[in-house]
């Protein structure tokens, strides 16, 4: 029990650390601190420890420091879970995904600093980090035996819900990408109104690429919101006896509402930093939850084949 308790605390720390990497990367982007350390990596302005501290240097260097420490923590958690929980089917794959995508996002970040990247490439950075976060989150849920507490290892999911779960999770990644593209193309405030670009002229055509990026993201979010609402309605109606599915989709619907509200407030508050970070936080948690529902689909398929 003592050993399990240490693993649980370590898993929590690694998950929170991965979330800090996500929010730290968003903070770097939102404050234009990406070159706070100049065109230098892994050093900062020619020194291992920056000699001159500006807000941009502090944000960028702190993000790099957190990424380095958390990367080691996730490596330790991966090896630890492989050794102690390797008999659980998903553990090894999740550990591999966590490390692979963590390294990938670090390399993209380094490439941006050293050589620069186009906006469409940079928009992938947050999404790649998101996969690593989801993998660490699922590892932590396995460590805490969430599946046993909610009988998630005995789920049976119908074909309709399986298809919707997989499809909406893939689609959520498109929503994340378009949101990141809004940030990296500086399109966040190109449309001064919400929900339309210009509420007083709803039929006016979009004038430039930036308005198309912004309104394309809003349309993607609208479809996402309606889709999650429909899946939640279906789960509440058909899966009352399977708590993990019932409550999982209810929570997903609550989070997507918070996500939409945060997105609206980002525009109405003219990019308030706290609101913008909450916007990133909600989509990160929601994506992690959707990935967990994907894992339940995989378990349902396994249970069906072995019943």
C-alpha positions in Angstrom: 0.0 0.0 0.0 2.9 2.4 0.8 4.4 1.8 -2.6 1.0 2.4 -4.3 0.5 5.6 -2.5 3.9 6.9 -3.7 3.0 6.0 -7.2 -0.3 7.8 -7.0 1.3 11.0 -5.7 3.9 10.8 -8.4 1.3 10.2 -11.1 -0.6 13.3 -9.9 2.5 15.4 -9.9 3.4 14.2 -13.5 -0.2 15.0 -14.7 -0.2 18.5 -13.1 3.3 19.0 -14.6 2.1 18.1 -18.0 -0.8 20.5 -17.7 1.6 23.2 -16.7 3.6 22.5 -19.9 0.4 23.0 -21.9 -0.6 26.2 -20.1 3.0 27.4 -20.2 3.2 27.0 -23.9 -0.1 28.8 -24.3 1.3 31.6 -22.0 4.4 31.9 -24.2 2.2 32.3 -27.3 -0.3 34.7 -25.8 2.5 37.0 -24.4 4.7 36.8 -27.5 7.5 35.4 -25.4 8.7 32.7 -27.8 12.0 34.6 -28.5 12.5 35.7 -24.9 15.7 33.7 -25.0 16.6 34.8 -28.5 17.6 32.3 -31.2 19.2 30.1 -28.6 18.3 26.6 -27.4 18.7 24.9 -24.9 20.7 27.9 -23.5 19.0 31.3 -23.0 20.6 34.3 -24.7 24.0 32.5 -24.7 23.9 31.4 -21.0 22.6 28.3 -19.3 21.0 30.6 -16.7 19.8 34.0 -18.2 21.8 37.0 -16.9 19.2 39.6 -17.7 15.6 38.9 -16.6 12.8 40.5 -18.6 9.1 39.3 -18.5 9.6 37.6 -21.8 12.8 35.8 -20.7 11.1 34.8 -17.4 8.1 33.2 -19.2 10.2 31.4 -21.9 12.9 30.2 -19.6 10.4 29.0 -17.0 8.5 27.1 -19.6 11.7 25.4 -20.7 12.7 24.6 -17.1 9.2 23.1 -16.3 9.3 21.1 -19.6 12.7 19.6 -18.7 11.7 18.7 -15.1 8.4 17.2 -16.1 9.9 15.3 -19.0 12.1 13.5 -16.5 9.1 12.9 -14.2 7.1 11.4 -17.1 10.0 9.1 -18.1 10.2 7.9 -14.5 6.4 7.4 -14.3 6.5 5.5 -17.6 9.2 3.1 -16.5 7.5 2.7 -13.1 4.1 1.8 -14.5 5.6 -0.5 -17.1 7.3 -2.5 -14.3 4.5 -2.5 -11.8 1.4 -2.3 -14.0 2.6 -3.7 -17.2 0.0 -6.5 -17.1 -2.7 -3.9 -17.8 -3.2 -3.8 -21.5 -3.1 0.0 -22.1 -0.2 0.9 -19.8 2.7 0.3 -22.2 1.1 2.1 -25.1 0.1 5.1 -23.0 3.7 5.4 -21.6 5.1 5.3 -25.1 2.6 7.9 -26.4 3.4 10.2 -23.4 7.1 10.1 -24.1 7.0 10.2 -27.9 4.7 13.2 -28.2 6.4 15.0 -25.3 9.7 14.7 -27.2 8.0 15.7 -30.4 6.6 18.9 -29.0 9.9 19.8 -27.4 11.6 19.4 -30.8 9.0 21.6 -32.6 9.5 24.2 -29.9 13.3 24.1 -30.3 13.0 24.3 -34.1 10.8 27.4 -33.8 13.4 29.1 -31.6 16.4 28.1 -33.8 15.0 28.5 -37.3 11.4 29.7 -37.1 8.3 27.9 -38.3 5.2 28.8 -40.3 2.0 29.5 -38.5 0.3 26.3 -39.8 3.2 24.2 -38.4 3.3 26.1 -35.0 -0.4 25.4 -34.6 0.5 21.7 -34.3 2.6 22.4 -31.2 -0.3 22.6 -28.7 -2.1 19.6 -30.2 1.0 17.4 -29.9 1.5 18.4 -26.3 -2.2 17.6 -25.8 -1.8 14.0 -26.8 1.1 13.6 -24.3 -1.1 15.2 -21.6 -4.0 12.8 -22.4 -1.7 9.8 -22.2 -0.3 10.8 -18.8 -3.8 11.6 -17.5 -5.0 8.1 -18.5 -1.9 6.5 -16.9 -2.8 8.3 -13.7 -6.4 7.2 -13.9 -5.2 3.6 -14.2 -2.8 4.1 -11.2 -5.8 5.4 -9.1 -7.8 2.3 -10.3 -10.6 4.6 -11.5 -11.7 1.7 -13.7 -12.4 -0.6 -10.8 -14.2 2.1 -8.8 -16.6 2.7 -11.7 -16.6 -0.8 -13.2 -15.1 0.7 -16.3 -13.4 -2.6 -17.0 -16.8 -4.2 -17.6 -18.4 -1.7 -19.9 -20.4 -2.5 -23.0 -20.8 0.3 -25.5 -23.2 0.0 -28.4 -22.1 0.5 -32.0 -23.7 3.9 -32.3 -21.9 5.4 -29.3 -18.6 3.8 -30.3 -18.7 5.5 -33.7 -19.7 8.8 -32.2 -17.0 8.6 -29.5 -14.2 7.9 -31.9 -15.4 10.4 -34.5 -16.0 13.3 -32.1 -12.6 12.7 -30.5 -10.8 12.9 -33.9 -12.9 16.0 -34.7 -12.0 17.6 -31.4 -8.4 17.6 -32.6 -9.4 19.7 -35.6 -11.1 22.1 -33.2 -7.9 22.3 -31.2 -5.9 22.9 -34.3 -8.1 25.7 -35.6 -8.0 27.4 -32.2 -4.2 27.2 -32.2 -4.2 28.6 -35.7 -6.3 31.6 -34.5 -3.6 32.4 -31.9 -0.6 31.9 -34.2 -2.0 33.9 -37.0 -3.0 36.8 -34.6 -6.6 36.4 -35.6 -8.0 36.4 -32.0 -9.5 39.9 -32.2 -9.9 40.3 -36.0 -13.7 39.8 -35.4 -14.8 42.3 -32.7 -18.2 40.7 -32.1 -19.5 37.4 -31.0 -21.0 35.0 -32.1 -20.8 36.6 -35.6 -17.8 38.5 -36.9 -19.9 41.7 -37.1 -23.3 41.3 -35.4 -24.7 44.4 -37.0 -24.1 43.1 -40.5 -24.6 39.3 -40.3 -24.6 38.7 -44.0 -21.5 40.6 -44.8 -18.8 38.5 -46.5 -15.5 37.8 -44.8 -12.8 40.2 -46.0 -9.5 38.3 -45.4 -7.8 35.1 -44.4 -7.7 36.2 -40.7 -11.5 36.5 -40.5 -11.9 33.2 -42.2 -9.6 31.6 -39.7 -11.5 33.1 -36.8 -15.0 32.3 -38.1 -13.8 28.8 -39.3 -12.8 28.1 -35.7 -16.2 29.3 -34.4 -18.1 27.2 -36.9 -16.0 24.1 -35.9 -16.7 24.8 -32.2 -20.5 25.1 -32.9 -20.5 21.7 -34.6 -18.5 20.3 -31.8 -20.9 21.7 -29.2 -24.0 20.3 -30.9 -22.2 16.9 -31.4 -21.3 16.6 -27.7 -24.8 17.7 -26.7 -26.3 14.9 -28.9 -23.9 12.2 -27.6 -24.6 13.3 -24.0 -28.4 13.1 -24.6 -27.9 9.6 -26.1 -25.7 8.5 -23.1 -28.1 9.8 -20.5 -31.0 8.0 -22.3 -29.4 4.7 -23.0 -26.6 4.2 -20.4 -28.1 5.0 -17.0 -26.8 1.6 -15.7 -23.2 2.3 -16.7 -22.1 5.1 -14.4 -18.7 5.8 -16.1 -20.4 6.4 -19.4 -23.3 8.3 -18.1 -21.3 10.7 -15.9 -18.4 10.8 -18.3 -20.5 12.4 -21.1 -22.4 14.6 -18.6 -19.1 16.0 -17.5 -17.9 16.4 -21.1 -21.0 18.4 -21.9 -20.4 20.7 -18.9 -16.8 21.2 -19.9 -17.7 22.1 -23.5 -20.2 24.7 -22.2 -17.4 26.2 -20.1 -15.1 26.1 -23.2 -17.6 28.0 -25.3 -18.2 30.6 -22.6 -14.4 31.1 -22.2 -14.0 31.4 -26.0 -16.7 34.1 -26.0 -15.1 35.9 -23.1 -11.7 35.9 -24.8 -13.2 38.1 -27.5 -15.4 40.3 -25.3 -12.5 40.9 -22.8 -10.0 41.6 -25.6 -7.7 38.7 -24.8 -7.7 38.8 -21.0 -4.8 36.5 -20.1 -6.6 34.6 -17.3 -9.6 34.0 -19.5 -7.4 32.9 -22.4 -5.5 30.4 -20.2 -8.9 29.0 -18.9 -9.9 28.5 -22.5 -6.8 26.4 -23.0 -7.3 24.5 -19.7 -10.9 23.5 -20.5 -10.1 22.1 -23.9 -7.1 20.2 -22.4 -9.3 18.5 -19.8 -12.0 17.8 -22.3 -9.6 16.2 -24.7 -8.2 14.0 -21.9 -11.8 12.9 -21.0 -12.6 12.1 -24.7 -9.4 10.0 -24.9 -10.6 8.2 -21.8 -13.9 7.5 -23.5 -11.9 6.1 -26.4 -10.2 3.7 -24.0 -13.6 2.6 -22.7 -14.6 1.9 -26.3 -11.5 -0.3 -26.7 -12.4 -2.1 -23.5 -15.9 -2.6 -24.6 -14.7 -4.2 -27.8 -12.4 -6.5 -25.8 -15.2 -7.5 -23.4 -17.5 -8.2 -26.3 -15.0 -10.5 -28.0 -14.3 -12.4 -24.7 -17.7 -12.7 -23.2 
